[in-house]
């Protein structure tokens, strides 16, 4: 295990956030991830970084949202604010104790908190878009994640490490090969203007004129394996049915179908959790799309209810409502960016300028 965590730390420090001597690195996680954080700390110090660590304890968020008054909800940690505004690198390591921790919090308190951090979030999106802030979101396996995925803890560990290519002799070299293999997909898509997804319950088109498809090669997310863009906001038309359940603030929503006209989500249905959708779609910017993407990581071959992995499933696509990606040319602003995933392996097709480029979960060019 120590050897595996050492390889993980080396990948995160040197490949994902590319630490240079003198870089300021901010690490955010929970106390459950201490074994990995120790190795990252060691590796980053050897690379000459200045490192700050913030480890949350069990129920920290839940206690805060239940007990804090309005002034406390509006307070932003000076260290967090400085890191988002000034630091060079940010490792956000997901390591949850309880994935339902915030399920019963007061929605008004959550709204106040989101409003308070909005200026920092805007700065975060701006700096990560240009890699001025080298950010990586990654996973430390915990029992909560394993239970959510319906797996034993040991099997879940293996799943995470395999998806990150940590069983390779040289994980960084393996991710460089992912970058190379995905680049020809990005190059083709960046030469097209209209994209269409077709499949079971799916017939949706969007324009990418003036937008950029991005090769997600493990530097901003670990694991990665996707190509993505932000569609022209008023160009999305059609219907999309999402095969997989999605989770938001600890609540599951299943069987989502969206009807879209000129970029605006006019109607929605869900087999379970429609009330949550009703609330989310009241948020500014939530009824437009911020992302369209295609998953390419075929080592992620099962649904685990963890969006970091599920959106990368090889043979799936996702379209996220809300916040666009500045680096892709997106202009939609929202406090939410919610990825929703559709399986394409059973007859799904993708057309680029009316040319078929994808069939049943695989590119065909």
PAVO-500024 format. One line per field, with one value per residue (C-alpha): residue number from 1; z, y, x. Coordinates in nm, 2 decimals, padded with zeros to 4 digits. Example, Ala and Ser with C-alpha at 12.3 -4.5 7.8 and 13.67 -1.06 7.14 Angstrom:
num = [1, 2]
Z = [00.78, 00.71]
Y = [-00.45, -00.11]
X = [01.23, 01.37]
***
This chain:
num = [1, 2, 3, 4, 5, 6, 7, 8, 9, 10, 11, 12, 13, 14, 15, 16, 17, 18, 19, 20, 21, 22, 23, 24, 25, 26, 27, 28, 29, 30, 31, 32, 33, 34, 35, 36, 37, 38, 39, 40, 41, 42, 43, 44, 45, 46, 47, 48, 49, 50, 51, 52, 53, 54, 55, 56, 57, 58, 59, 60, 61, 62, 63, 64, 65, 66, 67, 68, 69, 70, 71, 72, 73, 74, 75, 76, 77, 78, 79, 80, 81, 82, 83, 84, 85, 86, 87, 88, 89, 90, 91, 92, 93, 94, 95, 96, 97, 98, 99, 100, 101, 102, 103, 104, 105, 106, 107, 108, 109, 110, 111, 112, 113, 114, 115, 116, 117, 118, 119, 120, 121, 122, 123, 124, 125, 126, 127, 128, 129, 130, 131, 132, 133, 134, 135, 136, 137, 138, 139, 140, 141, 142, 143, 144, 145, 146, 147, 148, 149, 150, 151, 152, 153, 154, 155, 156, 157, 158, 159, 160, 161, 162, 163, 164, 165, 166, 167, 168, 169, 170, 171, 172, 173, 174, 175, 176, 177, 178, 179, 180, 181, 182, 183, 184, 185, 186, 187, 188, 189, 190, 191, 192, 193, 194, 195, 196, 197, 198, 199, 200, 201, 202, 203, 204, 205, 206, 207, 208, 209, 210, 211, 212, 213, 214, 215, 216, 217, 218, 219, 220, 221, 222, 223, 224, 225, 226, 227, 228, 229, 230, 231, 232, 233, 234, 235, 236, 237, 238, 239, 240, 241, 242, 243, 244, 245, 246, 247, 248, 249, 250, 251, 252, 253, 254, 255, 256, 257, 258, 259, 260, 261, 262, 263, 264, 265, 266, 267, 268, 269, 270, 271, 272, 273, 274, 275, 276, 277, 278, 279, 280, 281, 282, 283, 284, 285, 286, 287, 288, 289, 290, 291, 292, 293, 294, 295, 296, 297, 298, 299, 300, 301, 302, 303, 304, 305, 306, 307, 308, 309, 310, 311, 312, 313, 314, 315, 316, 317, 318, 319, 320, 321, 322, 323, 324, 325, 326, 327, 328, 329, 330, 331, 332, 333, 334, 335, 336, 337, 338, 339, 340, 341, 342, 343, 344, 345, 346, 347, 348, 349, 350, 351, 352, 353, 354, 355, 356, 357, 358, 359, 360, 361, 362, 363, 364, 365]
Z = [00.00, 00.09, -00.25, -00.43, -00.24, -00.32, -00.69, -00.65, -00.48, -00.74, -01.02, -00.85, -00.76, -01.08, -01.36, -01.24, -01.09, -01.22, -00.90, -00.96, -00.69, -00.51, -00.60, -00.33, -00.31, -00.12, -00.03, 00.08, 00.20, 00.51, 00.79, 00.62, 00.34, 00.58, 00.44, 00.09, 00.21, 00.40, 00.08, -00.12, 00.15, 00.13, -00.25, -00.28, -00.02, -00.21, -00.52, -00.34, -00.29, -00.01, 00.12, 00.32, 00.42, 00.52, 00.65, 00.74, 01.03, 01.04, 01.02, 00.98, 00.71, 00.87, 01.20, 01.04, 00.83, 01.12, 01.39, 01.20, 01.20, 00.90, 00.96, 01.02, 00.69, 00.51, 00.65, 00.42, 00.55, 00.48, 00.39, 00.14, -00.02, -00.04, -00.20, -00.46, -00.54, -00.52, -00.49, -00.78, -00.73, -00.56, -00.49, -00.39, -00.26, -00.21, 00.09, 00.24, 00.57, 00.48, 00.14, 00.29, 00.55, 00.42, 00.31, 00.58, 00.60, 00.57, 00.20, 00.30, 00.49, 00.19, -00.03, 00.19, 00.19, -00.19, -00.23, 00.01, -00.18, -00.53, -00.57, -00.48, -00.71, -00.99, -00.93, -00.91, -01.25, -01.40, -01.27, -01.34, -01.69, -01.78, -01.54, -01.35, -01.07, -01.15, -01.00, -00.97, -00.83, -00.72, -00.50, -00.19, -00.15, 00.16, 00.29, 00.21, -00.16, -00.17, -00.01, -00.26, -00.55, -00.41, -00.38, -00.11, 00.01, -00.13, -00.47, -00.47, -00.39, -00.69, -00.91, -00.82, -00.86, -01.19, -01.33, -01.24, -01.41, -01.09, -01.17, -01.47, -01.43, -01.52, -01.46, -01.59, -01.92, -01.94, -01.91, -02.17, -02.40, -02.31, -02.41, -02.74, -02.83, -02.74, -02.94, -03.27, -03.14, -03.02, -03.35, -03.55, -03.33, -03.33, -03.71, -03.69, -03.61, -03.53, -03.31, -03.27, -03.00, -03.10, -02.89, -02.68, -02.58, -02.71, -03.02, -02.94, -03.14, -03.05, -03.21, -03.12, -03.34, -03.15, -02.89, -02.82, -02.75, -02.47, -02.42, -02.05, -01.99, -01.61, -01.52, -01.39, -01.28, -01.17, -01.32, -01.64, -01.99, -02.17, -02.43, -02.36, -02.46, -02.37, -02.64, -02.78, -02.52, -02.74, -02.99, -02.80, -02.94, -02.88, -02.62, -02.39, -02.16, -01.90, -01.84, -01.50, -01.17, -01.06, -00.70, -00.58, -00.22, -00.11, -00.30, -00.59, -00.91, -01.16, -01.51, -01.61, -01.94, -02.06, -02.35, -02.49, -02.73, -02.84, -02.55, -02.28, -02.09, -02.13, -01.97, -01.75, -01.60, -01.36, -01.25, -00.90, -00.74, -00.97, -00.68, -00.66, -01.03, -00.98, -00.72, -00.91, -01.22, -01.03, -00.99, -01.23, -01.53, -01.45, -01.74, -02.00, -02.07, -01.95, -02.09, -02.35, -02.33, -02.43, -02.19, -02.31, -02.00, -02.07, -01.74, -01.58, -01.68, -01.41, -01.25, -00.90, -00.81, -00.81, -01.08, -01.09, -01.23, -01.39, -01.63, -01.77, -01.84, -02.18, -02.40, -02.23, -02.30, -02.05, -02.08, -01.77, -01.68, -01.54, -01.53, -01.85, -01.89, -01.97, -02.13, -02.38, -02.46, -02.26, -02.13, -01.91, -01.54, -01.26, -00.91, -01.02, -01.27, -01.26, -01.49, -01.62, -01.80, -02.08, -02.19, -02.56, -02.58, -02.72, -03.05, -02.95, -03.23, -03.26, -03.58, -03.65, -03.93, -04.02, -04.05, -03.83, -03.61, -03.32, -03.29, -02.98, -02.75, -02.98, -03.22, -03.58, -03.75]
Y = [00.00, 00.24, 00.18, 00.24, 00.57, 00.68, 00.62, 00.81, 01.10, 01.12, 01.12, 01.40, 01.62, 01.58, 01.51, 01.65, 01.98, 01.99, 02.13, 02.35, 02.48, 02.77, 02.68, 02.73, 02.41, 02.40, 02.05, 02.01, 01.68, 01.50, 01.32, 00.99, 01.07, 01.13, 00.83, 00.99, 01.34, 01.24, 01.10, 01.41, 01.63, 01.44, 01.45, 01.82, 01.92, 01.73, 01.92, 02.25, 02.35, 02.56, 02.34, 02.42, 02.15, 02.17, 01.84, 01.84, 01.61, 01.40, 01.60, 01.93, 02.06, 01.93, 02.09, 02.42, 02.44, 02.35, 02.57, 02.87, 03.21, 03.44, 03.62, 03.28, 03.15, 03.45, 03.42, 03.28, 03.12, 03.36, 03.07, 02.93, 03.27, 03.34, 03.00, 03.05, 03.40, 03.36, 03.00, 02.81, 02.47, 02.31, 01.94, 01.86, 01.50, 01.36, 01.13, 01.14, 01.00, 01.01, 01.09, 01.19, 01.42, 01.74, 01.58, 01.74, 02.09, 02.40, 02.50, 02.87, 02.83, 02.65, 02.94, 03.20, 03.00, 02.96, 03.33, 03.41, 03.20, 03.31, 03.57, 03.31, 03.06, 03.30, 03.37, 02.99, 02.93, 03.21, 03.10, 02.72, 02.80, 02.93, 02.69, 03.00, 02.78, 02.42, 02.23, 01.86, 01.68, 01.33, 01.05, 00.87, 00.55, 00.54, 00.30, 00.55, 00.55, 00.17, 00.13, 00.38, 00.19, -00.15, -00.28, -00.42, -00.18, -00.39, -00.41, -00.04, 00.05, -00.16, 00.01, 00.35, 00.27, 00.09, 00.39, 00.61, 00.37, 00.33, -00.04, 00.07, 00.08, 00.45, 00.60, 00.94, 00.79, 00.60, 00.93, 01.09, 00.81, 00.89, 01.26, 01.15, 00.91, 01.16, 01.44, 01.31, 01.31, 01.67, 01.77, 01.63, 01.78, 02.12, 02.12, 02.07, 02.31, 02.10, 01.80, 01.55, 01.29, 01.01, 00.71, 00.56, 00.86, 01.09, 01.32, 01.65, 01.89, 02.18, 02.42, 02.45, 02.76, 02.97, 02.70, 02.46, 02.09, 02.01, 01.70, 01.59, 01.39, 01.36, 01.70, 01.86, 01.54, 01.21, 00.98, 01.14, 01.02, 01.25, 01.52, 01.81, 02.15, 02.42, 02.43, 02.77, 02.85, 02.92, 02.64, 02.33, 02.17, 01.83, 01.57, 01.39, 01.10, 01.02, 00.65, 00.67, 00.82, 01.14, 01.27, 01.63, 01.74, 01.38, 01.33, 01.08, 01.16, 00.89, 00.86, 01.23, 01.35, 01.70, 01.88, 02.18, 02.46, 02.72, 02.63, 02.66, 02.36, 02.40, 02.08, 01.80, 01.47, 01.22, 00.88, 00.97, 01.30, 01.54, 01.78, 01.83, 01.91, 02.16, 02.34, 02.33, 02.47, 02.78, 02.87, 03.13, 02.98, 02.62, 02.58, 02.61, 02.37, 02.44, 02.13, 01.85, 01.57, 01.21, 00.96, 00.76, 00.58, 00.22, 00.11, 00.27, 00.00, 00.03, 00.30, 00.39, 00.70, 00.91, 01.17, 01.20, 00.84, 00.80, 01.10, 00.93, 00.60, 00.47, 00.45, 00.73, 01.09, 01.36, 01.71, 01.93, 02.20, 02.53, 02.68, 02.68, 02.63, 02.95, 02.76, 02.61, 02.96, 02.90, 03.21, 03.06, 03.15, 02.96, 02.85, 02.49, 02.26, 01.93, 01.64, 01.40, 01.08, 00.88, 00.53, 00.51, 00.15, 00.00, 00.18, 00.53, 00.75, 01.08, 01.29, 01.59, 01.81, 01.53, 01.28, 00.97, 00.95, 00.73, 00.41, 00.21, 00.36, 00.38, 00.63, 00.50, 00.72]
X = [00.00, 00.28, 00.43, 00.10, 00.04, 00.40, 00.33, 00.00, 00.17, 00.44, 00.18, -00.02, 00.27, 00.48, 00.23, -00.10, 00.00, 00.35, 00.51, 00.82, 01.06, 00.90, 00.54, 00.28, 00.06, -00.27, -00.40, -00.77, -00.91, -01.03, -00.84, -00.93, -00.68, -00.39, -00.18, -00.19, -00.15, 00.17, 00.32, 00.22, 00.37, 00.69, 00.71, 00.61, 00.87, 01.14, 01.03, 01.08, 00.71, 00.56, 00.28, -00.04, -00.28, -00.65, -00.80, -01.17, -01.29, -01.60, -01.93, -01.75, -01.97, -02.29, -02.21, -02.12, -02.44, -02.66, -02.50, -02.36, -02.54, -02.56, -02.23, -02.05, -02.20, -02.06, -01.71, -01.45, -01.13, -00.84, -00.61, -00.86, -00.92, -00.55, -00.49, -00.76, -00.63, -00.26, -00.13, 00.02, -00.13, -00.43, -00.49, -00.85, -00.86, -01.21, -01.22, -01.57, -01.68, -02.05, -02.19, -02.53, -02.38, -02.55, -02.87, -03.09, -02.93, -03.14, -03.16, -03.15, -02.83, -02.68, -02.79, -02.63, -02.31, -02.30, -02.36, -02.08, -01.82, -01.94, -01.66, -01.40, -01.56, -01.54, -01.17, -01.12, -01.28, -01.08, -00.74, -00.80, -00.91, -00.57, -00.37, -00.25, -00.38, -00.28, -00.57, -00.64, -00.94, -00.87, -01.00, -00.87, -01.07, -01.30, -01.56, -01.84, -01.74, -01.71, -02.06, -02.21, -02.05, -02.18, -01.83, -01.61, -01.35, -01.06, -01.23, -01.30, -00.94, -00.83, -01.09, -00.97, -00.60, -00.67, -00.87, -00.57, -00.33, -00.13, -00.06, 00.14, 00.52, 00.52, 00.17, 00.28, 00.39, 00.06, -00.13, 00.09, -00.02, -00.38, -00.31, -00.16, -00.45, -00.72, -00.56, -00.67, -01.03, -01.00, -00.84, -01.13, -01.39, -01.23, -01.26, -01.64, -01.93, -02.23, -02.25, -02.54, -02.59, -02.84, -02.94, -03.22, -03.42, -03.15, -03.16, -02.99, -02.78, -02.55, -02.31, -01.94, -01.87, -01.61, -01.57, -01.29, -01.28, -01.04, -00.83, -00.88, -00.56, -00.54, -00.39, -00.71, -00.89, -00.73, -00.86, -00.96, -01.02, -01.27, -01.29, -01.52, -01.64, -01.90, -02.17, -02.29, -02.55, -02.85, -02.77, -02.88, -03.20, -03.37, -03.42, -03.17, -03.25, -02.98, -02.93, -02.75, -02.87, -02.72, -02.65, -02.68, -02.63, -02.67, -03.00, -03.04, -03.23, -03.30, -03.45, -03.40, -03.52, -03.47, -03.64, -03.44, -03.52, -03.27, -03.04, -03.31, -03.44, -03.82, -03.94, -03.80, -03.90, -03.75, -03.85, -03.73, -03.63, -03.82, -03.87, -03.50, -03.48, -03.76, -03.56, -03.23, -03.38, -03.47, -03.10, -02.97, -02.81, -02.92, -03.15, -02.87, -02.58, -02.23, -02.06, -02.09, -01.84, -01.75, -01.60, -01.30, -01.17, -01.25, -01.09, -01.39, -01.64, -01.91, -02.13, -02.02, -02.23, -01.91, -01.91, -01.53, -01.53, -01.88, -01.85, -01.53, -01.70, -01.57, -01.88, -02.08, -02.15, -02.25, -02.41, -02.38, -02.63, -02.50, -02.16, -01.96, -01.59, -01.41, -01.12, -01.36, -01.51, -01.82, -02.02, -02.30, -02.26, -02.42, -02.36, -02.41, -02.23, -02.41, -02.30, -02.56, -02.46, -02.60, -02.48, -02.41, -02.28, -02.61, -02.64, -02.56, -02.42, -02.24, -02.24, -02.01, -02.13, -02.36, -02.07, -02.10, -01.79, -01.90, -02.10, -02.20, -01.95, -01.65, -01.51, -01.50, -01.24]
***
